Amino acid sequence: MSYNARQYQEKRHFIRMQIDAPASLRLSSGEEIDLTCLDLSSCGVQLQSEKPLPLGDSAELCLSSCGGPVAPLSAKIKLCRHESISDSEYRTGAVIESFL
């Protein structure tokens, strides 16, 4: 499936919420990384970090509630694509495998 076809299909089936919220990621190696969750849908997230994340790796994402009445969101994710924005800014797309 082409990128444009996939993008259109996602728009039809999954609403993406722009959230720009602090989050933490625990890689399968045990390394913890502070980053920003840019957007969230029912089956995926887009993350922004200062270094590239290992594609294909499974990780645990904890999305902060920013002190609001909502509990933090925790999910097991799989890192599936990334884009270099600058030398110190990377965006990574991930699939949500399960909510914890």
N, C-alpha and C positions, 0 to 999 in steps of 0.2 A: 504494500500500500504506500502510495507516495505521501510525502510530508503534508502537502496541501489537503489531500483526501482525508488523512488522519486528523489533521487540525479541524476540518469541517465536521467530521464525525464526532470529535470530542465536543465541539460547540453544540451539537444537536443533543448529545446524551448527558453531558456533565457540565453543570454550571461551575465556573471558577470564581471563587471569592478572593478578591485582592485583600490581603490582610497585613502584610508588612510587619510581622511580629517577631520578637526574639524567640529563639529556639536553641535546643542543644541536640547534638547527634552523637550517639555512641556507635562507633564502627565495630565490625566483627573482631578487630584486633584489640578492642578495649579502649582505643583512643577516643577521647571526648572532644568535640569541637563546638564552640559557640558560633552561631550563624543567624541568619534572618530567613524566615519563611515568607516568601513574597506572595504566593497564592496557594489556594487549597481547593481541591474538588473532592468528590466522593471516592475517587480512586487514585488520586495523585497529588503531589506537591511540587512546587518550584522553590528551590533553596538558593540563597546567595551566601557565598563564603569567601574568605581571603585566600584560600588555596584550593587547587582542584581536588575533588573527592574521587575515591577509587570506583570506577564504573563496574557494575556487576556485583558489587558488595551489598550484602544485607546489613541493615543498621537499625537502631532504635531511635526514633525521633520523639522528642518531648517539646511540645509547643506551649509556651507560656500563656497564661490567661491574662497577663498584664495586671494582675491584682483585682480583676473583676469578679463577679459572682460565679463565673463559669470555671469548672475544674480544668486543669491543664489537659491537653490532648496528648496521648501517647500512642505510637503506632510502630509496627515493624514495617520498614520500607526497603525497596530494592532500588539502588541508584542506577539509572538507565541511560542518561545522556547529559552532556555538559557543554557549556559554551563559555569561552574566555571573553570577558568584557574588557579587562585590562590586566596588567601584571599582578594586581592584587585583588581582583574581583572576578569571581566565577559564578555562573548560574548552573545549577544541576537540577534536572528533572528526575523524579522518583515515583515509582508505583507503590501505592499502599497495599501491602500484603495482608495485614490484619491490624485491627485496633486492639490495644492492650488495656 
